[in-house]
Amino acid sequence: MKTNLILTVITVIFMVSCHKENTNLINSTSLTGEWSWISSTGGIAGIKYTPETTGEKRRITFDTDSVFRFYRNDTLKIESKYHLLKVPTSDGLDSTKLVSYAYSTIRQYYEVQSDGVLVLSDECMDCFMSQYKRIR
């Protein structure tokens, strides 16, 4: 009897803690290509990093076969599968676009601006927003 009660409590806790996010996988070619790092801003202090301040050259690619690559000073540092998601906003009136990476639990909001700049914003408080210019 005690075992059944414990199992019931565990099951209820598990069911309550699980939250299915209403997301839709999307297929977009707007990210496909190679991007050169312009700057990153964020953190609790609002720090800004650029290639000039760090001495680093960063580059990312999003391939049509859903592979993301991150290069620092022309050395491959991360290679991972990625998925593009469309997630409803909290008010339910609109939706936002996110990149979800297999190597990390942090997702990023993305926007490709009309001037060819990609903005990636981490989905967390006091995280970073990075800008990249399309190379090709």
VMD Tcl script that builds the backbone (N, CA, C; Angstrom):
set m [mol new atoms 408]
animate dup $m
set s [atomselect $m all]
$s set {name element resname resid chain x y z} {
  {N N MET 1 A 0.821 -1.187 0.000}
  {CA C MET 1 A 0.000 0.000 0.000}
  {C C MET 1 A 0.868 1.255 0.000}
  {N N LYS 2 A 1.934 1.255 0.834}
  {CA C LYS 2 A 2.820 2.402 0.917}
  {C C LYS 2 A 3.538 2.621 -0.413}
  {N N THR 3 A 3.913 1.535 -1.072}
  {CA C THR 3 A 4.566 1.627 -2.379}
  {C C THR 3 A 3.641 2.252 -3.405}
  {N N ASN 4 A 2.366 1.849 -3.399}
  {CA C ASN 4 A 1.399 2.426 -4.337}
  {C C ASN 4 A 1.225 3.924 -4.107}
  {N N LEU 5 A 1.195 4.334 -2.869}
  {CA C LEU 5 A 1.053 5.749 -2.545}
  {C C LEU 5 A 2.261 6.538 -3.032}
  {N N ILE 6 A 3.439 6.007 -2.811}
  {CA C ILE 6 A 4.664 6.677 -3.264}
  {C C ILE 6 A 4.684 6.776 -4.786}
  {N N LEU 7 A 4.341 5.696 -5.467}
  {CA C LEU 7 A 4.296 5.725 -6.925}
  {C C LEU 7 A 3.260 6.718 -7.439}
  {N N THR 8 A 2.112 6.792 -6.803}
  {CA C THR 8 A 1.071 7.743 -7.194}
  {C C THR 8 A 1.557 9.172 -7.019}
  {N N VAL 9 A 2.197 9.467 -5.899}
  {CA C VAL 9 A 2.720 10.813 -5.645}
  {C C VAL 9 A 3.784 11.170 -6.678}
  {N N ILE 10 A 4.689 10.256 -6.961}
  {CA C ILE 10 A 5.729 10.496 -7.959}
  {C C ILE 10 A 5.116 10.735 -9.326}
  {N N THR 11 A 4.134 9.961 -9.699}
  {CA C THR 11 A 3.469 10.117 -10.990}
  {C C THR 11 A 2.788 11.477 -11.088}
  {N N VAL 12 A 2.091 11.891 -10.041}
  {CA C VAL 12 A 1.408 13.191 -10.043}
  {C C VAL 12 A 2.419 14.327 -10.154}
  {N N ILE 13 A 3.498 14.238 -9.388}
  {CA C ILE 13 A 4.538 15.271 -9.460}
  {C C ILE 13 A 5.125 15.336 -10.855}
  {N N PHE 14 A 5.397 14.192 -11.442}
  {CA C PHE 14 A 5.946 14.141 -12.785}
  {C C PHE 14 A 4.995 14.771 -13.790}
  {N N MET 15 A 3.724 14.451 -13.694}
  {CA C MET 15 A 2.736 14.981 -14.649}
  {C C MET 15 A 2.562 16.488 -14.489}
  {N N VAL 16 A 2.597 16.976 -13.277}
  {CA C VAL 16 A 2.439 18.408 -13.049}
  {C C VAL 16 A 3.673 19.173 -13.496}
  {N N SER 17 A 4.852 18.599 -13.302}
  {CA C SER 17 A 6.084 19.306 -13.646}
  {C C SER 17 A 6.360 19.311 -15.138}
  {N N CYS 18 A 5.806 18.390 -15.864}
  {CA C CYS 18 A 6.008 18.355 -17.303}
  {C C CYS 18 A 5.103 19.390 -17.953}
  {N N HIS 19 A 5.717 20.208 -18.779}
  {CA C HIS 19 A 4.972 21.253 -19.467}
  {C C HIS 19 A 5.309 21.165 -20.946}
  {N N LYS 20 A 4.346 20.892 -21.733}
  {CA C LYS 20 A 4.573 20.808 -23.162}
  {C C LYS 20 A 4.421 22.187 -23.761}
  {N N GLU 21 A 5.509 22.675 -24.350}
  {CA C GLU 21 A 5.479 23.988 -24.972}
  {C C GLU 21 A 4.836 23.857 -26.344}
  {N N ASN 22 A 3.986 24.789 -26.672}
  {CA C ASN 22 A 3.316 24.780 -27.954}
  {C C ASN 22 A 4.248 25.369 -29.004}
  {N N THR 23 A 5.058 24.504 -29.623}
  {CA C THR 23 A 6.015 24.956 -30.625}
  {C C THR 23 A 5.746 24.257 -31.946}
  {N N ASN 24 A 6.178 24.901 -32.995}
  {CA C ASN 24 A 6.096 24.318 -34.320}
  {C C ASN 24 A 7.466 24.380 -34.955}
  {N N LEU 25 A 7.931 23.256 -35.487}
  {CA C LEU 25 A 9.166 23.274 -36.253}
  {C C LEU 25 A 8.904 24.022 -37.545}
  {N N ILE 26 A 9.841 24.872 -37.932}
  {CA C ILE 26 A 9.676 25.588 -39.188}
  {C C ILE 26 A 10.878 25.305 -40.074}
  {N N ASN 27 A 10.695 25.493 -41.328}
  {CA C ASN 27 A 11.744 25.302 -42.306}
  {C C ASN 27 A 11.987 26.651 -42.961}
  {N N SER 28 A 13.107 27.263 -42.645}
  {CA C SER 28 A 13.398 28.587 -43.167}
  {C C SER 28 A 14.799 28.601 -43.733}
  {N N THR 29 A 14.963 29.256 -44.856}
  {CA C THR 29 A 16.291 29.374 -45.448}
  {C C THR 29 A 16.928 30.724 -45.126}
  {N N SER 30 A 16.248 31.552 -44.337}
  {CA C SER 30 A 16.787 32.882 -44.031}
  {C C SER 30 A 18.097 32.822 -43.247}
  {N N LEU 31 A 18.309 31.771 -42.469}
  {CA C LEU 31 A 19.558 31.629 -41.710}
  {C C LEU 31 A 20.651 30.920 -42.489}
  {N N THR 32 A 20.278 30.215 -43.526}
  {CA C THR 32 A 21.237 29.419 -44.278}
  {C C THR 32 A 22.339 30.306 -44.834}
  {N N GLY 33 A 23.571 29.903 -44.558}
  {CA C GLY 33 A 24.713 30.646 -45.075}
  {C C GLY 33 A 25.805 30.791 -44.047}
  {N N GLU 34 A 26.716 31.701 -44.345}
  {CA C GLU 34 A 27.870 31.955 -43.494}
  {C C GLU 34 A 27.795 33.385 -42.984}
  {N N TRP 35 A 28.113 33.563 -41.683}
  {CA C TRP 35 A 27.949 34.843 -41.012}
  {C C TRP 35 A 29.219 35.211 -40.251}
  {N N SER 36 A 29.613 36.476 -40.340}
  {CA C SER 36 A 30.789 36.988 -39.651}
  {C C SER 36 A 30.357 37.841 -38.455}
  {N N TRP 37 A 30.995 37.612 -37.321}
  {CA C TRP 37 A 30.641 38.267 -36.073}
  {C C TRP 37 A 30.930 39.763 -36.101}
  {N N ILE 38 A 29.943 40.566 -35.663}
  {CA C ILE 38 A 30.091 42.017 -35.531}
  {C C ILE 38 A 30.308 42.391 -34.069}
  {N N SER 39 A 29.398 41.930 -33.189}
  {CA C SER 39 A 29.497 42.275 -31.767}
  {C C SER 39 A 28.589 41.385 -30.938}
  {N N SER 40 A 28.851 41.375 -29.622}
  {CA C SER 40 A 27.998 40.698 -28.644}
  {C C SER 40 A 27.853 41.638 -27.451}
  {N N THR 41 A 26.606 41.778 -26.982}
  {CA C THR 41 A 26.312 42.665 -25.863}
  {C C THR 41 A 25.444 41.932 -24.866}
  {N N GLY 42 A 25.708 42.139 -23.566}
  {CA C GLY 42 A 24.830 41.538 -22.575}
  {C C GLY 42 A 25.483 41.315 -21.248}
  {N N GLY 43 A 24.893 40.375 -20.525}
  {CA C GLY 43 A 25.326 40.112 -19.169}
  {C C GLY 43 A 24.732 41.147 -18.230}
  {N N ILE 44 A 24.891 40.920 -16.970}
  {CA C ILE 44 A 24.305 41.825 -15.976}
  {C C ILE 44 A 24.907 43.227 -16.067}
  {N N ALA 45 A 26.144 43.330 -16.538}
  {CA C ALA 45 A 26.815 44.629 -16.638}
  {C C ALA 45 A 26.656 45.268 -18.018}
  {N N GLY 46 A 25.996 44.594 -18.954}
  {CA C GLY 46 A 25.830 45.146 -20.297}
  {C C GLY 46 A 27.141 45.286 -21.051}
  {N N ILE 47 A 27.988 44.294 -20.922}
  {CA C ILE 47 A 29.313 44.295 -21.550}
  {C C ILE 47 A 29.162 44.192 -23.063}
  {N N LYS 48 A 30.044 44.862 -23.802}
  {CA C LYS 48 A 30.046 44.753 -25.267}
  {C C LYS 48 A 31.399 44.223 -25.719}
  {N N TYR 49 A 31.348 43.158 -26.521}
  {CA C TYR 49 A 32.533 42.566 -27.107}
  {C C TYR 49 A 32.486 42.750 -28.618}
  {N N THR 50 A 33.632 43.018 -29.214}
  {CA C THR 50 A 33.753 43.136 -30.661}
  {C C THR 50 A 35.043 42.424 -31.078}
  {N N PRO 51 A 35.234 42.210 -32.368}
  {CA C PRO 51 A 36.511 41.628 -32.800}
  {C C PRO 51 A 37.706 42.492 -32.370}
  {N N GLU 52 A 37.520 43.802 -32.335}
  {CA C GLU 52 A 38.607 44.697 -31.943}
  {C C GLU 52 A 38.928 44.573 -30.449}
  {N N THR 53 A 37.914 44.434 -29.600}
  {CA C THR 53 A 38.164 44.367 -28.152}
  {C C THR 53 A 38.640 42.985 -27.696}
  {N N THR 54 A 38.295 41.941 -28.448}
  {CA C THR 54 A 38.675 40.584 -28.038}
  {C C THR 54 A 39.866 40.030 -28.814}
  {N N GLY 55 A 40.129 40.603 -29.979}
  {CA C GLY 55 A 41.175 40.055 -30.840}
  {C C GLY 55 A 40.761 38.749 -31.489}
  {N N GLU 56 A 39.459 38.456 -31.452}
  {CA C GLU 56 A 38.944 37.208 -32.017}
  {C C GLU 56 A 38.140 37.463 -33.290}
  {N N LYS 57 A 38.269 36.526 -34.180}
  {CA C LYS 57 A 37.440 36.498 -35.376}
  {C C LYS 57 A 36.478 35.325 -35.189}
  {N N ARG 58 A 35.176 35.597 -35.198}
  {CA C ARG 58 A 34.181 34.532 -35.025}
  {C C ARG 58 A 33.330 34.442 -36.295}
  {N N ARG 59 A 32.957 33.218 -36.593}
  {CA C ARG 59 A 32.148 32.963 -37.781}
  {C C ARG 59 A 31.215 31.806 -37.482}
  {N N ILE 60 A 29.982 31.890 -37.993}
  {CA C ILE 60 A 29.028 30.794 -37.838}
  {C C ILE 60 A 28.450 30.439 -39.198}
  {N N THR 61 A 28.019 29.187 -39.300}
  {CA C THR 61 A 27.328 28.751 -40.511}
  {C C THR 61 A 26.087 27.967 -40.114}
  {N N PHE 62 A 25.051 28.122 -40.918}
  {CA C PHE 62 A 23.834 27.328 -40.814}
  {C C PHE 62 A 23.657 26.655 -42.167}
  {N N ASP 63 A 23.782 25.340 -42.211}
  {CA C ASP 63 A 23.675 24.598 -43.466}
  {C C ASP 63 A 22.239 24.158 -43.717}
  {N N THR 64 A 21.946 23.852 -44.970}
  {CA C THR 64 A 20.608 23.387 -45.339}
  {C C THR 64 A 20.297 22.020 -44.748}
  {N N ASP 65 A 21.323 21.266 -44.348}
  {CA C ASP 65 A 21.102 19.955 -43.731}
  {C C ASP 65 A 21.000 20.058 -42.204}
  {N N SER 66 A 20.648 21.263 -41.698}
  {CA C SER 66 A 20.426 21.518 -40.269}
  {C C SER 66 A 21.663 21.303 -39.408}
  {N N VAL 67 A 22.832 21.664 -39.939}
  {CA C VAL 67 A 24.069 21.607 -39.169}
  {C C VAL 67 A 24.563 23.031 -38.936}
  {N N PHE 68 A 24.832 23.330 -37.660}
  {CA C PHE 68 A 25.373 24.614 -37.232}
  {C C PHE 68 A 26.849 24.431 -36.922}
  {N N ARG 69 A 27.664 25.407 -37.322}
  {CA C ARG 69 A 29.091 25.368 -37.000}
  {C C ARG 69 A 29.523 26.739 -36.471}
  {N N PHE 70 A 30.346 26.706 -35.419}
  {CA C PHE 70 A 30.896 27.928 -34.833}
  {C C PHE 70 A 32.410 27.859 -34.923}
  {N N TYR 71 A 33.013 28.895 -35.519}
  {CA C TYR 71 A 34.463 28.967 -35.675}
  {C C TYR 71 A 34.998 30.156 -34.873}
  {N N ARG 72 A 36.090 29.959 -34.180}
  {CA C ARG 72 A 36.807 31.046 -33.519}
  {C C ARG 72 A 38.205 31.058 -34.105}
  {N N ASN 73 A 38.585 32.210 -34.686}
  {CA C ASN 73 A 39.887 32.350 -35.347}
  {C C ASN 73 A 40.128 31.208 -36.340}
  {N N ASP 74 A 39.097 30.931 -37.122}
  {CA C ASP 74 A 39.118 29.907 -38.179}
  {C C ASP 74 A 39.284 28.477 -37.683}
  {N N THR 75 A 39.118 28.246 -36.381}
  {CA C THR 75 A 39.158 26.901 -35.813}
  {C C THR 75 A 37.742 26.490 -35.429}
  {N N LEU 76 A 37.301 25.348 -35.935}
  {CA C LEU 76 A 35.969 24.849 -35.603}
  {C C LEU 76 A 35.896 24.523 -34.118}
  {N N LYS 77 A 34.959 25.176 -33.411}
  {CA C LYS 77 A 34.798 24.957 -31.970}
  {C C LYS 77 A 33.530 24.164 -31.654}
  {N N ILE 78 A 32.464 24.363 -32.442}
  {CA C ILE 78 A 31.197 23.674 -32.199}
  {C C ILE 78 A 30.614 23.236 -33.535}
  {N N GLU 79 A 30.144 22.014 -33.580}
  {CA C GLU 79 A 29.370 21.511 -34.718}
  {C C GLU 79 A 28.184 20.772 -34.125}
  {N N SER 80 A 26.979 21.150 -34.534}
  {CA C SER 80 A 25.788 20.602 -33.901}
  {C C SER 80 A 24.606 20.675 -34.857}
  {N N LYS 81 A 23.673 19.779 -34.660}
  {CA C LYS 81 A 22.387 19.880 -35.352}
  {C C LYS 81 A 21.613 21.048 -34.759}
  {N N TYR 82 A 20.754 21.654 -35.560}
  {CA C TYR 82 A 19.883 22.715 -35.063}
  {C C TYR 82 A 18.494 22.564 -35.667}
  {N N HIS 83 A 17.521 23.171 -34.983}
  {CA C HIS 83 A 16.142 23.202 -35.465}
  {C C HIS 83 A 15.614 24.610 -35.292}
  {N N LEU 84 A 14.762 25.010 -36.202}
  {CA C LEU 84 A 14.109 26.315 -36.096}
  {C C LEU 84 A 12.699 26.094 -35.580}
  {N N LEU 85 A 12.311 26.884 -34.588}
  {CA C LEU 85 A 11.014 26.755 -33.937}
  {C C LEU 85 A 10.251 28.065 -34.013}
  {N N LYS 86 A 8.938 27.946 -34.055}
  {CA C LYS 86 A 8.064 29.108 -33.947}
  {C C LYS 86 A 7.278 28.928 -32.658}
  {N N VAL 87 A 7.458 29.865 -31.713}
  {CA C VAL 87 A 6.869 29.754 -30.384}
  {C C VAL 87 A 5.924 30.924 -30.156}
  {N N PRO 88 A 4.684 30.658 -29.711}
  {CA C PRO 88 A 3.751 31.764 -29.433}
  {C C PRO 88 A 4.274 32.659 -28.317}
  {N N THR 89 A 4.023 33.956 -28.430}
  {CA C THR 89 A 4.394 34.882 -27.364}
  {C C THR 89 A 3.448 34.696 -26.194}
  {N N SER 90 A 3.812 35.267 -25.062}
  {CA C SER 90 A 3.006 35.086 -23.847}
  {C C SER 90 A 1.602 35.667 -23.989}
  {N N ASP 91 A 1.443 36.693 -24.836}
  {CA C ASP 91 A 0.106 37.263 -25.019}
  {C C ASP 91 A -0.717 36.491 -26.045}
  {N N GLY 92 A -0.090 35.549 -26.746}
  {CA C GLY 92 A -0.800 34.715 -27.706}
  {C C GLY 92 A -1.150 35.407 -29.010}
  {N N LEU 93 A -0.726 36.655 -29.171}
  {CA C LEU 93 A -1.082 37.409 -30.371}
  {C C LEU 93 A -0.068 37.269 -31.497}
  {N N ASP 94 A 1.108 36.842 -31.168}
  {CA C ASP 94 A 2.168 36.765 -32.157}
  {C C ASP 94 A 3.003 35.527 -31.869}
  {N N SER 95 A 4.057 35.340 -32.623}
  {CA C SER 95 A 4.980 34.248 -32.347}
  {C C SER 95 A 6.399 34.727 -32.589}
  {N N THR 96 A 7.335 34.060 -31.967}
  {CA C THR 96 A 8.740 34.386 -32.146}
  {C C THR 96 A 9.445 33.185 -32.750}
  {N N LYS 97 A 10.574 33.464 -33.377}
  {CA C LYS 97 A 11.349 32.403 -34.007}
  {C C LYS 97 A 12.591 32.128 -33.163}
  {N N LEU 98 A 12.821 30.848 -32.912}
  {CA C LEU 98 A 13.944 30.410 -32.085}
  {C C LEU 98 A 14.797 29.397 -32.838}
  {N N VAL 99 A 16.083 29.410 -32.507}
  {CA C VAL 99 A 16.998 28.360 -32.944}
  {C C VAL 99 A 17.266 27.493 -31.728}
  {N N SER 100 A 17.089 26.195 -31.883}
  {CA C SER 100 A 17.364 25.227 -30.829}
  {C C SER 100 A 18.530 24.363 -31.295}
  {N N TYR 101 A 19.568 24.280 -30.460}
  {CA C TYR 101 A 20.773 23.537 -30.807}
  {C C TYR 101 A 20.828 22.224 -30.032}
  {N N ALA 102 A 21.313 21.173 -30.669}
  {CA C ALA 102 A 21.425 19.876 -30.000}
  {C C ALA 102 A 22.482 19.895 -28.903}
  {N N TYR 103 A 23.485 20.754 -28.995}
  {CA C TYR 103 A 24.578 20.761 -28.023}
  {C C TYR 103 A 24.269 21.561 -26.758}
  {N N SER 104 A 23.161 22.309 -26.724}
  {CA C SER 104 A 22.898 23.200 -25.597}
  {C C SER 104 A 21.407 23.258 -25.279}
  {N N THR 105 A 21.100 23.607 -24.036}
  {CA C THR 105 A 19.702 23.802 -23.658}
  {C C THR 105 A 19.266 25.245 -23.880}
  {N N ILE 106 A 20.209 26.156 -24.053}
  {CA C ILE 106 A 19.867 27.557 -24.320}
  {C C ILE 106 A 19.506 27.702 -25.789}
  {N N ARG 107 A 18.332 28.272 -26.003}
  {CA C ARG 107 A 17.891 28.552 -27.369}
  {C C ARG 107 A 18.102 30.037 -27.638}
  {N N GLN 108 A 18.046 30.403 -28.927}
  {CA C GLN 108 A 18.245 31.795 -29.288}
  {C C GLN 108 A 17.114 32.290 -30.181}
  {N N TYR 109 A 16.623 33.495 -29.857}
  {CA C TYR 109 A 15.718 34.188 -30.765}
  {C C TYR 109 A 16.557 34.634 -31.946}
  {N N TYR 110 A 15.970 34.612 -33.137}
  {CA C TYR 110 A 16.743 35.088 -34.286}
  {C C TYR 110 A 15.907 36.004 -35.157}
  {N N GLU 111 A 16.607 36.942 -35.776}
  {CA C GLU 111 A 15.988 37.862 -36.720}
  {C C GLU 111 A 17.025 38.224 -37.762}
  {N N VAL 112 A 16.657 38.099 -39.025}
  {CA C VAL 112 A 17.518 38.555 -40.105}
  {C C VAL 112 A 16.967 39.900 -40.545}
  {N N GLN 113 A 17.743 40.945 -40.314}
  {CA C GLN 113 A 17.301 42.291 -40.634}
  {C C GLN 113 A 17.473 42.589 -42.111}
  {N N SER 114 A 16.799 43.612 -42.584}
  {CA C SER 114 A 16.822 43.953 -44.009}
  {C C SER 114 A 18.214 44.349 -44.499}
  {N N ASP 115 A 19.102 44.794 -43.600}
  {CA C ASP 115 A 20.455 45.168 -44.003}
  {C C ASP 115 A 21.418 43.971 -44.018}
  {N N GLY 116 A 20.874 42.762 -43.873}
  {CA C GLY 116 A 21.694 41.558 -43.933}
  {C C GLY 116 A 22.385 41.222 -42.631}
  {N N VAL 117 A 21.911 41.783 -41.526}
  {CA C VAL 117 A 22.489 41.491 -40.217}
  {C C VAL 117 A 21.607 40.474 -39.500}
  {N N LEU 118 A 22.235 39.426 -38.991}
  {CA C LEU 118 A 21.562 38.404 -38.197}
  {C C LEU 118 A 21.719 38.765 -36.724}
  {N N VAL 119 A 20.597 38.815 -36.000}
  {CA C VAL 119 A 20.621 39.079 -34.563}
  {C C VAL 119 A 20.206 37.800 -33.849}
  {N N LEU 120 A 21.078 37.300 -32.982}
  {CA C LEU 120 A 20.809 36.118 -32.166}
  {C C LEU 120 A 20.793 36.551 -30.708}
  {N N SER 121 A 19.668 36.329 -30.026}
  {CA C SER 121 A 19.521 36.716 -28.620}
  {C C SER 121 A 19.243 35.479 -27.788}
  {N N ASP 122 A 20.087 35.242 -26.799}
  {CA C ASP 122 A 19.897 34.089 -25.916}
  {C C ASP 122 A 18.555 34.196 -25.201}
  {N N GLU 123 A 17.893 33.056 -25.027}
  {CA C GLU 123 A 16.588 32.994 -24.374}
  {C C GLU 123 A 16.779 32.836 -22.864}
  {N N CYS 124 A 17.277 33.885 -22.221}
  {CA C CYS 124 A 17.449 33.872 -20.776}
  {C C CYS 124 A 17.687 35.291 -20.291}
  {N N MET 125 A 17.534 35.491 -18.996}
  {CA C MET 125 A 17.766 36.809 -18.403}
  {C C MET 125 A 19.267 37.090 -18.358}
  {N N ASP 126 A 19.638 38.325 -18.626}
  {CA C ASP 126 A 21.030 38.787 -18.549}
  {C C ASP 126 A 21.967 37.979 -19.442}
  {N N CYS 127 A 21.465 37.501 -20.537}
  {CA C CYS 127 A 22.310 36.771 -21.477}
  {C C CYS 127 A 22.744 37.696 -22.601}
  {N N PHE 128 A 23.275 37.147 -23.641}
  {CA C PHE 128 A 23.878 37.960 -24.680}
  {C C PHE 128 A 23.049 38.015 -25.959}
  {N N MET 129 A 23.215 39.117 -26.657}
  {CA C MET 129 A 22.668 39.327 -27.992}
  {C C MET 129 A 23.878 39.540 -28.904}
  {N N SER 130 A 23.943 38.774 -29.975}
  {CA C SER 130 A 25.061 38.882 -30.905}
  {C C SER 130 A 24.571 39.251 -32.278}
  {N N GLN 131 A 25.405 40.006 -32.984}
  {CA C GLN 131 A 25.083 40.408 -34.351}
  {C C GLN 131 A 26.154 39.837 -35.293}
  {N N TYR 132 A 25.671 39.386 -36.444}
  {CA C TYR 132 A 26.535 38.819 -37.469}
  {C C TYR 132 A 26.148 39.403 -38.823}
  {N N LYS 133 A 27.137 39.634 -39.671}
  {CA C LYS 133 A 26.906 40.112 -41.031}
  {C C LYS 133 A 27.031 38.930 -41.981}
  {N N ARG 134 A 26.091 38.828 -42.922}
  {CA C ARG 134 A 26.122 37.722 -43.888}
  {C C ARG 134 A 27.359 37.828 -44.777}
  {N N ILE 135 A 28.097 36.729 -44.874}
  {CA C ILE 135 A 29.248 36.648 -45.775}
  {C C ILE 135 A 28.783 36.093 -47.131}
  {N N ARG 136 A 28.003 35.033 -47.036}
  {CA C ARG 136 A 27.429 34.421 -48.260}
  {C C ARG 136 A 26.256 33.570 -47.894}
}
mol reanalyze $m
mol bondsrecalc $m
mol representation Tube
mol addrep $m
